[in-house]
């Protein structure tokens, strides 16, 4: 079934979908998984820096890991959804997705350190605020500044009315 204003869950994804489309890049399930991947990868890299005797990665491997997050696609999000059918756990599916990518990139011996020392809430409680921060920086601030500028110009115009 194609999503339209008649079968949408609410007005945000229905009649206001065009105006709220930008929110999807930050607050959809695919976006949340993109942020989760970023958190897991960045944490793994930080862990390797803090504990090089436990996890040693080269600059080349570091770049490969960062590319997994930077190049996250809709197909990757769909792959995570497929993994989740087996794991029945969203963050575990993200973990398995990254481990699979590490195996493909020749880092299979290190993949068991993905999610090492983390809980799902550690990942979610970092990913969600990061998505909010990015939305504010990339969209909301501009809209608010534009609104304030518009209001100020109207106030100045009204102030000049005799």
Secondary structure, 3 states (H helix, E strand, C coil): CCCCCCCCCCCCCCCCHHHHHHHHHHHCHHHHHHHHHHHHHHHHHHHHHHCCCCCCCCHHHHHHHHHHHHCCCHHHHHHHHHHHHHHCCHHHHHHHHHHHHHHHCCCHHHHHHCCCCCCHHHHHHHHHHHHHHHHHHHHHHHHHHHHHHHHHHHHHHHHCCC
